[in-house]
C-alpha cells in the first residue's frame, strides 16, 4: 500500500454533528524514523467525550481544524524502528481516525500500550479500557458506596453506565438504572442485574425515582445531566454523593439551546450532599489496579458486557453520531 486514509476536522461543530464537519482524505503512507513504529488500525472507540474535544479546549486541547479526529483505537504494528514495539504487536492508544498511524509510544492522551494476550479488542477498548476504568474509579473513589446503599445510574445501558450498575450490585447495593426505551431497560435489569430501570421516555422521572427509592438515593452516577440530574437531586438521601461523569444531554447544545440552571441543587445543602466531577485520567497511575478489580468481577461472572460494533472506516462520523441519537447499546465501536 502506498496511500492511507484519515478523517480530518473540517469545521467546529455547532449543534448536532454533521457530515460537513469532517473531511475524508487520502494521503501518502507515512514513513517512520528511528524510535517510531507504524500501526495499522483495526478498531476505534467512540465515546461522548469526543464531542467536547471537537468543540474546544477541555481537559485536553481541542482537535485543531484540519487535524486528525482524536479517538482511541487498537491496531497491529506493521513496521518498527522502536526497541519497545515489534512487528505483530497489538497496541492500544489515542491514534485518531486514521487507517495507519505513526507513533513514538506516546500520544497527547497518554502512552501507547500493548494489549495483553487473551484480551479481545472489544474488551481492551471497553471494560478494560477507559470505559470500565471510568466506571470503577468514579463509583468506588468518588461515589464511595457502602453495602446497602441505593445507587442511581443514568445512561445505564451505555458503555460506562452498564458497568457501574454491575459494580454496584457486586458491592451489595440496590441499583436503579435510567435508560431510554423498553429494550434497554429490560437489558439493564435482566442482564446487568439492576433492581429496577426507569424509562426516561415514559412518565415523570423524579416520581419514578421516588417510587423505587423511598428513603432516597445515596449515590448518583450521572452520565446525562439536565432534567435527569435535576430529578436525581430532588431525591437525595442524607449525605448523598453525586458523581459527575458526563452530561451527554447537552453536548450538542448551542448557546441558544442552553436551558436554565438546576432547580433542585439546594437539596445538596438540605441533605448535606456532595457533588463532584472527575476525569478518568486523574487515576492513570492506578489503571493496573482498576483492570485487576474488573477482571476479578468478570471471572466471577459478575460483569457482563455489551458491544455495538459498526463496520467500515468511511462510517466514522455516522458512528459517533449514534451516541447522541440514543442508538448505541453498550460500548460503541467500529471495526475497520
N, C-alpha and C positions, 0 to 999 in steps of 0.2 A: 504494500500500500504506500502511495506517495502523498495522499491527502487525508485529512480527517475533518470532522465537523464540530462546531461549537455553537452554543446558544449564547448570544450577547444581549445585554440590556440595552434596548433601543431608546427608551424614554422612562422617566419616573412614572409609575402607575398612579393614576388619580381615580379613586374608586375601585370597583372590581377589575381584576386583571384582564387585559385584552391581548389578543394575538399581536397587535401592533406595538405592544410594549417590548417585544422580543424580536430578535433577528437571528435566523439560522444561517451560518456562514460556513463555507468550505475553505480550509487553509492548508498550506503545505504541512506534511508530517513534521513535527518538531524534532530537533536533534538534541542529544544530551551531551553535557560537558562532564568533566571529572567531578565526582561527588554527586551525580544526579542519576535518576533512573526514569524510565518511561513506563507508564501504566496504561493498559487498555481497560477502560471502564466497562463493567458488566451490569451493575445495579446502581440506581440512585435512590436516595432517601428524600421524601417530601414531608416537610414539617411547617406548621403555621408560622414559625419564627422567620422563615424565608421572606414572607411578605414584608416584615419590618426591615430586613436587610435591603430590599429593593427601594424602599421609600425614603430612607435617610439613615443618618448615623444612629445606632442604638448601642448595645454593649459591644458591637463590632462595627467597624467603619462601613458605611453604605457601599453596596456594589456600585462601582463607577459606571457612568454612561459609556457604553462601548466595551465594558468589561464582561468577562465570562460570569454567568449567573452562578452565585455561590450555592453549593449543595454538598451534602455528604454523599460518599459513594464508595463502592468496592470494585476492585479490579485486579488484574493479573500483571505482574511485572514482565514486560516483554523485551526489555533491554536495560542494561545496568552498567554504570561506572561508579557505583556506590558500594563500599565494602559491607554495608549492613543489609543490603537488599539484593537478592539474586533473581535471575530469570526464573519464572514459575511461582514466585512468592505471591500469595493472595494478600492484598493490603487494603486498608480502610483509611479514609481521610476526607477532608473537605476539598475535593478536587474540582468541584463545579460541574456544570453541564457541558462536558466535552467528551468526545469518544476516546481521546488519548490525552494524557496529562504528564508533564514533566515535573519532577519533584526532587528536592534535596533531603526529604524526610520531614519537613515541616510545612504547615500551611498557616494562614493567618488565624485559623480557628483551632490550631493545636497540631500535635505531631501526627505523622502517618504511622500506623501500627499494623503489625501482621495479624491476620485473622487466624485464630487457633484452629488446629485440626479438629474436625468433628463439629465445628460451629458453622451452620449454614449462613449464606448471605442474609437471608431474612432475619435470622436471629441476631447476627452481628450488627445490622442496622436498626433492629427493633429492640427486643427485650434485653439484649446485652450491650446495646449501644446507648446513645444519649437519651433515647426514648425511655427505656427501662430505668436508667440511672436517674433521670428526672423524677420518675415516679418514686423510686426508692428513697433518694435523699430528700426530696420535697416532703414526702409523707413522714418519714421517720425522724428527720432532723428539724424540719420547720414545724410540721404538724404535731409531732411527739405524741402519737396516740397511746392510750393506755387500754389494757384489756377491759372490755365492757363499754368503751366509748361508742358513740354513734358518729359515723363519718359520712359526709355528703360529698359526692363526686360529680361535678358537672362534666359533660363530654365523656360520659362513662363508657361509651362504645368506641371511643377513639383510641389511638395508639397508647398515649400516656394514661388516660383515664381508666382504661380497662386493666392496666397493670396495677394502678392504685387500688382499684376495687379488690383485686385478689390479694395484694399485700395486706390490706386492711382486714380481710377475712382471716388470713393466716395469723394475724396478730390478735385474734379473738375479739374483733369489733363487730358491731352491727353496721352494715354498709348500705346506704341508699344511693342509687345512681340516678342521673338525669341524662336522657338521650332523646333523639328525635325519631319517632316512629315506632310502631309495634314490633317490627323485626329486630331492631337494635335493642329495644328494651327487653325483649324475650332473650336475646343472647346474653345481655348483662346479668340477667337473673339465672337462666338455666345453665349457661356455660361458665361465665365469670364468677357466679356464685353470690351475687348481691342478694340481700334480703328483700329488696324492692327496687323498682326502677320507675321513675316518673317520666312520662312522655310530655315534654315541654310544649308539644304542639296541641295538646288537648287539655283544656281546663286551666285553672289558676295554679301556677307552680307553687306559690307560697302556701296556699291552702293544702296542697298535696304533701308538701314537706311536713306541715304540722300534723297531718293525719298519720304519717309514718314515724314521726319523731316527737312524740307527745311531751317529752322532757327537754326538747331542744337538741341542737346539733353541737357536738363537742369539737369536731374538726371539719372544716370545709376545705376541699381541694378544688380550687377554682381554675377552670380552663376556658370559660366562656365569657364571663363579665356581664356588664349591662344589667338587664332586668333579672337575669338568673342570679347574679351575685346579690342584687338588692333583695330578692326573695330569700336567699340564704341568710343574709344579715338580719332579717326580721325574725329568724328562728334560731338564734344562737342560745346555747346553754351557758351557764355561768363559767367564766374563764375559758371560753371557746378560743380556738386557734384557727385563723383563716389563712390558708396557704395560697398566695397569688402566683400561679404558674403561668397563666395566659389569659387572654381576653379576645378570643377569635371573633366574637360577635361584632367587634368594632374595627378590626384590622383593615377592612376595605373602606371605612368611613372617610368621606371628605370633610373639610372644615365645616361645610354647611350641614352635613349629616349628624354631627355630634349632638348627642342628647344631653339634657341637664344632668347634674351630678346625682350620686346615690341619695335616695330618700332616707334609707334606714341605717346610715352609717353611725348615728348616735347610739344605736343599740350596742356598738362595741364598748361605749362608755358605761352604759347601764349594766351590761353583763360582764364588764371588766375583761373584755376580749382583746385579742391581739391579732392584727392583720399584717402579714409580712410577705414581701416578694423575694424571689431568688432566681438565680440563673444557674443551670447545672454546672457551668464552667467553674463556679465557686468551689466545687468539690472535686476538681480534676485530679488532685493528688490522692484522692481516695477512690478512684474509679475501680481499682482492683478489688477493694473491699466490697463495693456495691455489686460488682459482677459475681463475686463469690456467694453473696447472700441470695441473689436472684437465681443462681444455678442451684442452690440448695432447695429453693422453693419448687423449681421446675423438676428436679429429681424426685422430690416428694409428691409430685402430682398435684401441687397446689398452685401452679401457674401455667395457664394455657394462653396461647397467642392467636391472634387473627391478623392475617396479612391481606391487603388489597393490592394485587400486582398488575399494573398496566404494562404494556409492551410497546417498544419502538421509540428510538431516540427522538424522532420527529414529534412525539406526543408529550414532550416535557411540559410545555406551558399548560396544555389541557389537563395534565395530571395534577399540576399544582393547583389549578382552579377547583378541582374536585374537593379539596379540603374545605373550601369556603362556600361550596354549594351543598354541603352535607351529604355527599355521595359516597365518601370513603367509609369502609367498615374495617376498623382496626388500623394497623400501620400501613400507610400508603407508600408503595414502592413502584419503581419502574425497572423492568428488565430490558437492557439494551439488546 
